[in-house]
Amino acid sequence: MIFAIEEINNSSTLLPNITLGYRIFDTCNTVSKALEATLSFVAQNKIDSLNLDEFCNCSEHIPSTIAVVGATGSGISTAVANLLGLFYIPQVSYASSSRLLSNKNQYKSFLRTIPTDEHQATAMADIIDYFHWNWVITIAADDDYGRPGIEKFEQEVSDRDICIDFGELITQYSDEEHIQGVADRIQNSSAKVIAVFSSGPDLEPLIKEIVRRNITDRIWLASEAWASSSLIALPEFFHVVGGTIGFALRAGQIPGFQQFLQQVQPSKSSHNGFVREFWEETFDCSLGGSSDSKPTGPLTRRPMEPSQSGNKSVNIRPLCTGEENITSVETPYLDFTHLRISYNVYVAVYSIAHALQDILTCTPGKGLFANGSCADIKKVEAWQVLKQLRHLNFTNSMGEQVDFDESGDLLGNYTIINWHRSLEDGSVVFEEVGLYNMNAKKGERLFVDERKVLWNGFVREVPFSNCSMDCEPGTRKGIIEGEPTCCFECVECPEGEYSDETDASECFKCPPDSWSNENHTSCILKQIEYLSWTEPFGIALTLFAALGIFLTSFVLGVFVKFRNTPIVKATNRELSYLLLFSLICCFSSSLIFIGEPKDWTCRLRQPAFGVSFVFCISCILVKTNRVLLVFEAKIPTSLHRKWWGLNLQFLLVFLCTFVQIMTCVIWLYNAPPSSYWNSELEDEIIFITCNEGSLMALGFLIGYTCLLAAVCFFFAFKSRKLPENFNEAKFITFSMLIFFIVWISFIPAYVSTYGKFVSAVEIIAILASSFGLLACIFFNKIYIILFKPSRNTIEEVRCSTAAHAFKVAARATLRRNTVSRKRSNSIGSSVSTPSSSESCKSNTEEPSSPTGRQKACKQKVSFGSGTVTLSLSFEESRKNSVPCKNMRRKNSLEAKNSDDSLMRHKALLPLQNSEAGSDASFRTASNNPSQESVPGAKKEETPNSEETASFPSVNSVHFDTNFS
C-alpha cells in the first residue's frame, strides 16, 4: 500500500499536485482492535465536519479520512463495514471474500478487489465433480467467512449429487476437546476429501492434531484464505497436507515493487513500526532504542519480555544496525513472483486514486451529483468518493478493466495450485496446475492439467472418495434406505434397458426395434422373425402345399381323361371338376401365408382361404344333396330333371360362395388387415404378423365355412346307405369329420400361439383339411379307374344300384317276418317258421342272340336274423332296340309290402344314366305260380336316347332269402 501511494504521489499524470496521506492500523485479527481503529478516524471526521478551526488553533490537525483499504478477514470487514456504512465512508477490501458483504442493503459503502466466495464455492464444487468424488467432509471457520462460504458450497454440491459425510465449525480459539472430536470423526470417516473454508490461523490447531495422529490418506481442498498460508504450508506438515488442491487469487505484476522491497530499511522508515518488527524477526536480532513513532497495536516487541509464568526470563538477541542486506536471507517477504494479496492491495489503492482523479477532472454539467455538478477536490468528502467509486472504470497495470458491479464486487479468476515438496530444500511450493475462469460460460470454466497434479505429495493416480464403489456400465445406482443418495448399490439394468456410462443414475430404454445386449451396455437390433420361405418349417409347408396341388391336378387330369367312364359319370362329372379346382385353390391359398407379411398379402390370404373352402364345401354339399333327393324321389319326373340339372347346381354353388365373397368385401372395406411389427411378444424378437383388423369378421368367415360343412355332413350321413357309386356318402362323412376335427382343433391352437406360428397353424389346418377332402372323396375312385378297370363298368354301376333296391326290400321282408312271428307267439302258436327260398325269374326269357353278352353279379347281404343273396344277370344287346315291356310282378306277402321301394329304384336307372341315353327294362317274377299278380302293377316307358346301346338290360334276377 505504501508503495502504491508513493507511486501515485510521484506520478505527474495521476492526481498531479495532490499528495495522498495514509494511516496504518493493525487489527491483530480481532474485531475489537479493528473497531477501535475505525472509531478513531470516524471521530476525527466528525470533528472536522463541525468546523472548529475558528475556535481553536489545531497545529496537529489530521485531515479527514476519505477511504479505507482493508481489512483482510471477512469477519473483521463485516464489523468495520457496519460502522463505516453509517457515515458513507468507502471501504475497499483486498482479501475479504464473504458473500454476505455483497448485500448492499446492509453494507452500503463496502467494495472489494477480490472475487466473492460465491464463485469460490462454485469452483470448489466443480473441481470435486471433475474428479468424480461424491463423498466429502466439510470444515469451516466459525465466522462470517467460513459459515456463508461452506453454506454456498453445500448448495452447489447438492445440485451435483455430491454428499457430505459430516461438517464441522472450528476457530483458532476452539478448545482441545473439540479439536480432538473433529479429528476423531475425520479419522473414522470413509470420505477422503476434506473441503475447508477457513483462514490459516483458524485451521492451524486442527492440522497440528491431524499431524500428531499421522492421518495421511486425506486430500485437502483449500479455500483462498489458507491455500498459500505459511502457517500450514510447512515442511513438517507436508506428509499430511502434501498434495493439497487450493484456490489462489490470480497473481499480478507490480513494476518496481521488487526494488522497493529491497530498499526498505528501519533507518529509512523510522516512523513505520511494522518495518522494525519485520527486521528483528527476519534477522533474529534486536534494534537498539525505541522508535519515536509507535504503531497502534501490540506490534513493537521489546528485547526483554516476561514469561507467561511470571518469572523473569531474558530473551537476549544480538543487536542490529538496521543496515543489513535484506537480499542475503531467504524470506517470503521478497517473493514477488506470486503477488496475489499484494496485487489486490495495489489495485484497491489505485481504485481510490482514480476515483479522486475523476473528481479532479470532472466537467461541470457531466458530474454525478445534483444537476450534473462536480465535487470540489479541495473539499471532497467521503460520500462523494464512494459515489465516484461505484461508477469507476479504469485499466490497471496488467491491462485489465477494473469496474465494480452493483454489489461492489470485481469479477476475477482463480489459479488452482497443488502443494509440492521442493527438491532443493524440502520446502512447500505451490505449483499452478489449473485455472478457473469465472467469465467463461458454465461447463467451460474449469481447466486442470492432471499431469502436473501430485496426490498426497507424490502419487499420480486420482484418489477414490466415494461412499460406494463405481457402478460399471450396464448397471445403475440403487438407493439404500436410510443412507445418503451417494451411498448406493449397483443394480443391473432390466431387460430392454441399458447404461453406457459409469455410475449411471438410471437405465435408458432401448428403441422399439432394439434390445439390450447381454451386459446391458448397449442396444442391438432385435431379430426379425416371420414364417420364411427359406427356413425348414416354411420349406416343409411349401412342399406339402405343392404336393397337394400336384395330386389334385393329377386327379383332375385322370377325371378329364376318363370322363366318359361310369365311375366318373356317376360322381357328377361337372361338379367333380369344380370340386377339384376349388381344392387346388385351397392348397394354393396356404402359400400366401408364407413369406414376410405385407399389407397386400395380409388383405389377400384370409379372403382367399375363406372363399376357396366355401367353394369346395358348396360343391360337396350340392353334390350330396342332389343324389339324396334323387334316391328319395319315388318316380322322377321331368320337373325333377329340370331342377336337378347342372344349371341349378352351379347356381347353388355360386350363391353359397357369394355370401362368403360379400363377407370378405365388407371386411376389407371396414377393417382391412395390415402387416404389424409386434415387439411385445418376446423381448429380443420382432414378429412381423398380420393384424386381421376384425376378429369378428375372421370368426364369421370360419364359422360360415363350418356351418356349410355341418350341413354337408348331415346330408352325407343321411345318404350313407345309398349306392356308393353315386354319392360316396361314407367317404364324404369321413372327410367332413376330418374337417371338423381339424378346425375345432385350430381354434385353441390359433389362440394359444403367437408370432410366425399363428400362420403355421392356419397353414397346417388348411393343408390337413384339404388333404382329407381330396383323399376321402377321390382316391378310392382313382384307384378303381387306374388299377381296377374291371369295376369301372356299367354292370358294376347297375349291380350296385339294383343291389341297393333289393337290400331295401330285404329289410322290409325281415321286418314283416319278425312282426309275423311275434304275432304267432302271442296267440300261442308253437309252429316254427322254416327257412324259405325264393326264386324270381322273368316270365318271358328272351333268346340270346349270337352277338349278345350275358353277365351276372351276386350281392350277399347279412342281417341280424338272416342272409340275403342276390344274383343279377345282364344281357347287352347289339342295338338300341330293346322294347319296353309291361312289368309283371308276383311277390310273396313280404315282397308285396316293399313294392314301392323296388319301383323307386327301378325308376332310378334310366334317370341316372340319362346322360348316356341308356334304355333298360327291369323285370321281376315270383316262383310261386299259385300267387296272383299284384294288383295295380305299373308300367313305365324309359325315354329313348342316342347311346342306349351302351347299356345292358337286366335278363334275370335271382333273389334267395334264408331266415333263421
PyMOL commands that set and color helices and strands:
alter all, ss='L'
color gray80, all
select helices_A, chain A and resi 2-9+31-48+74-87+99-102+117-130+146-159+176-188+200-213+235-241+257-262+273-283+326-328+332-334+341-360+370-372+377-379+382-390+450-452+536-561+566-570+573-591+599-632+638-643+646-670+695-718+724-727+729-752+756-787+789-791+794-826+893-897+899-912+948-950
alter helices_A, ss='H'
color red, helices_A
select strands_A, chain A and resi 68-69+91-93+110-112+135-141+163-170+193-197+219-222+245-249+286-287+319-320+394-395+401-402+413-421+428-437+446-448+475-479+488-492+497-498+508-509+514-516+523-525+527-529+674-678+685-691+853-863+866-876+953-963
alter strands_A, ss='S'
color yellow, strands_A
deselect
rebuild
show_as cartoon
